[in-house]
Amino acid sequence: MTINNKRKLKILSNKIRTLRKKRKITLEKLAYENNISKGNLSDIENCKKSPGLNTLIKIAKGLNCKVKDLLDF
């Protein structure tokens, strides 16, 4: 992974965590209600894993936003 991609993953991870907390949704609730494993979601928020497109769609749906909003760097 290039430095630029690592930076983008960090921004994406922070956006997901920030939106989730702003909407007062727990990690467990977001994961459970959108059929994402809690561990996978935690790894995404902690920049340990990059989300696939399907997971990103589920996260956006759970956060009531568009994928575009999450990827707007």
C-alpha positions in Angstrom: 0.0 0.0 0.0 1.4 3.4 -1.0 1.7 6.3 1.4 -1.1 8.1 -0.5 -3.4 5.1 -0.1 -2.6 4.8 3.6 -3.5 8.4 4.0 -6.8 7.9 2.2 -7.6 4.8 4.4 -6.9 6.9 7.5 -9.2 9.6 6.3 -11.9 7.0 5.5 -11.5 5.3 8.8 -11.8 8.6 10.7 -14.9 9.6 8.7 -16.6 6.3 9.5 -15.8 6.5 13.2 -16.7 10.2 13.5 -20.1 9.8 11.7 -20.9 6.7 13.8 -20.2 8.5 17.0 -22.0 11.7 15.9 -25.1 9.6 15.2 -24.6 7.9 18.6 -24.5 4.4 17.0 -22.3 1.8 18.7 -19.9 -0.3 16.8 -21.9 -3.3 17.8 -25.2 -1.9 16.5 -23.8 -0.7 13.2 -22.2 -4.1 12.6 -25.2 -6.1 13.7 -27.8 -4.1 11.8 -25.9 -4.1 8.6 -24.6 -7.7 8.6 -20.9 -6.7 9.1 -18.8 -8.6 11.6 -17.9 -6.4 14.6 -14.2 -7.4 14.2 -14.2 -6.4 10.6 -15.8 -3.0 11.3 -13.3 -2.4 14.2 -10.4 -3.3 11.9 -11.7 -0.8 9.3 -12.1 2.0 11.9 -8.6 1.3 13.2 -7.0 1.3 9.7 -6.1 -2.3 10.0 -8.2 -3.3 7.0 -9.6 -1.6 3.9 -13.3 -2.1 3.3 -14.5 -3.8 0.2 -17.2 -2.1 -1.9 -20.0 -4.2 -0.5 -18.9 -3.5 3.1 -18.6 0.2 2.3 -22.2 0.2 0.9 -23.4 -1.4 4.1 -21.6 1.1 6.3 -22.9 4.0 4.3 -26.4 2.6 4.6 -26.0 2.1 8.4 -24.7 5.7 8.8 -27.5 7.1 6.6 -25.2 8.6 4.1 -23.9 7.9 0.6 -20.7 6.0 -0.3 -19.7 9.2 -2.1 -19.8 11.1 1.3 -17.4 8.6 2.8 -15.0 8.7 -0.2 -15.0 12.5 -0.6 -11.4 13.3 0.3 
